[in-house]
Amino acid sequence: MSDHQINFLGWGLFLVSAVGFCIASIGHFWAMFGSVFFLVACLVFMIPYFRSPS
């Protein structure tokens, strides 16, 4: 596997864990607040993987 594929896999696993944290924190405002920001941060870090190379 290339470094690019390994990094993409790692961020994918972070996304799965972020969704799990969101589900686990239902009903707890501050936990949900942190979980959603973690999910958004993971998505932001994945933006380069979906851009076309320039």
SULJO-V471196 format. One line per field, one symbol per residue. ss: DSSP state (H for helix, E for strand, - for the rest). phi: phi as a letter, one per 20 degrees, with the letter a starting at -180 (. if undefined). burial: 1 if it has 9 or more other C-alpha atoms within 8 Angstrom, else 0. A space follows every 10 residues. Layout:
# SULJO-V471196
ss: ???
phi: ???
burial: ???
This chain:
# SULJO-V471196
ss: --HHHHHHHH HHHHHHHHHH HHHH----HH HHHHHHHHHH HHHHHHHHHH ----
phi: .egffffffg ffffffffff ffffegncgf ffgfffffff fffffeggfd effd
burial: 0000010100 1001100110 1100100000 1100110110 0110010000 0000
